[in-house]
Amino acid sequence: MEFRWNDWNLDHATGHGVSPEECEYVVEHSAAPYPEKAGDEKWLVRGPAPSGRRIQVVYLIDDDDTIYVIHARPLSDREKRRLRRRRR
């Protein structure tokens, strides 16, 4: 699995305090029910980063199977509770 980073998507991920490494980790280590469809060509993943923070990542998969992150942010407290209940 390969990720494509450029100025635009780096700004969108790091603008919410999420590092590219955290994004990649959450996507690569996603567990059911993720990834889930989040629109026509978008995928959404929520999960823990190595730091323990819970992160949401939205991405596209290019024609060459490259992952292109379009949004990333830490989860809200409400989303964290919902994620814990969903994984039980």
ZIVENDA-V225570 format. One record per residue. N is the residue number from 0. RES is the residue in one letter. OMEGA is omega in whole degrees, 0 to 359 (999 if undefined). Layout:
BEGIN
N:RES:OMEGA, N:RES:OMEGA
END
This chain:
BEGIN
0:M:182, 1:E:179, 2:F:176, 3:R:180, 4:W:173, 5:N:183, 6:D:184, 7:W:184, 8:N:172, 9:L:178, 10:D:182, 11:H:178, 12:A:184, 13:T:177, 14:G:177, 15:H:175, 16:G:179, 17:V:181, 18:S:175, 19:P:180, 20:E:177, 21:E:178, 22:C:182, 23:E:181, 24:Y:182, 25:V:179, 26:V:183, 27:E:183, 28:H:181, 29:S:179, 30:A:181, 31:A:16, 32:P:182, 33:Y:359, 34:P:176, 35:E:181, 36:K:182, 37:A:183, 38:G:185, 39:D:183, 40:E:183, 41:K:175, 42:W:181, 43:L:176, 44:V:173, 45:R:179, 46:G:182, 47:P:171, 48:A:179, 49:P:180, 50:S:183, 51:G:177, 52:R:176, 53:R:188, 54:I:170, 55:Q:179, 56:V:174, 57:V:185, 58:Y:174, 59:L:172, 60:I:181, 61:D:180, 62:D:180, 63:D:179, 64:D:175, 65:T:179, 66:I:181, 67:Y:181, 68:V:179, 69:I:180, 70:H:175, 71:A:179, 72:R:173, 73:P:177, 74:L:174, 75:S:178, 76:D:179, 77:R:179, 78:E:178, 79:K:178, 80:R:180, 81:R:179, 82:L:179, 83:R:179, 84:R:183, 85:R:183, 86:R:181, 87:R:999
END
